[in-house]
Amino acid sequence: MTIVVPEYLAPLIPWVRGIVGLVLIGFIFVGAMGAVWLERKLSADIQTRMGPCRVGKYGLLQLVADAI
């Protein structure tokens, strides 16, 4: 099965693929950051400590500080 694309839209296909790829990578990164944040909050609850809340709102900048 082949998809017929009008000739005037053909140059846009690589751009659309690139944008879709960047959006998917963004979702993956945000999901990973959320998983790390949730893991830190849960381990803080288990250990009865405050957790990462001193680095930005809700401790979201802790990942940036760890990366540096």
C-alpha positions as CSV (number, residue, x, y, z in Angstrom):
1,M,0.0,0.0,0.0
2,T,1.5,3.3,-1.0
3,I,0.5,6.7,0.2
4,V,0.3,9.3,-2.6
5,V,1.4,12.7,-1.3
6,P,0.8,15.8,-3.4
7,E,3.9,17.2,-5.0
8,Y,3.7,20.5,-3.1
9,L,3.6,18.7,0.3
10,A,6.6,16.4,-0.4
11,P,9.3,18.9,0.9
12,L,7.4,19.0,4.3
13,I,7.6,15.3,5.0
14,P,11.2,15.4,6.5
15,W,10.2,18.4,8.7
16,V,7.1,16.7,10.0
17,R,9.1,13.5,10.8
18,G,11.6,15.6,12.6
19,I,9.0,17.5,14.7
20,V,7.2,14.3,15.5
21,G,10.5,12.7,16.6
22,L,11.3,15.6,18.8
23,V,7.9,15.6,20.4
24,L,8.2,11.8,21.1
25,I,11.7,12.3,22.6
26,G,10.3,15.2,24.7
27,F,7.6,12.9,26.1
28,I,10.1,10.2,26.9
29,F,12.3,12.7,28.8
30,V,9.4,14.2,30.7
31,G,8.2,10.7,31.6
32,A,11.7,9.8,32.8
33,M,12.0,12.9,34.9
34,G,8.6,12.3,36.4
35,A,9.6,8.7,37.3
36,V,12.8,9.9,39.0
37,W,10.9,12.6,40.9
38,L,8.2,10.1,42.0
39,E,10.9,7.6,43.1
40,R,12.6,10.3,45.2
41,K,9.4,11.4,46.8
42,L,8.4,7.8,47.6
43,S,11.8,6.9,49.1
44,A,11.6,10.1,51.2
45,D,8.2,9.0,52.5
46,I,9.5,5.5,53.3
47,Q,12.5,7.0,55.1
48,T,10.3,9.7,56.8
49,R,12.3,12.6,55.6
50,M,11.3,15.8,53.8
51,G,12.5,14.8,50.3
52,P,13.8,17.0,47.5
53,C,11.9,20.1,48.1
54,R,14.6,22.7,48.7
55,V,15.7,22.9,45.0
56,G,12.9,24.8,43.2
57,K,9.2,24.1,43.4
58,Y,8.5,20.5,44.4
59,G,12.2,19.7,43.9
60,L,11.9,19.6,40.2
61,L,15.2,21.3,39.7
62,Q,17.1,18.6,41.6
63,L,17.5,16.6,38.4
64,V,19.2,19.6,36.7
65,A,21.5,20.0,39.8
66,D,22.4,16.3,39.6
67,A,23.2,16.6,35.9
68,I,25.6,19.4,36.5
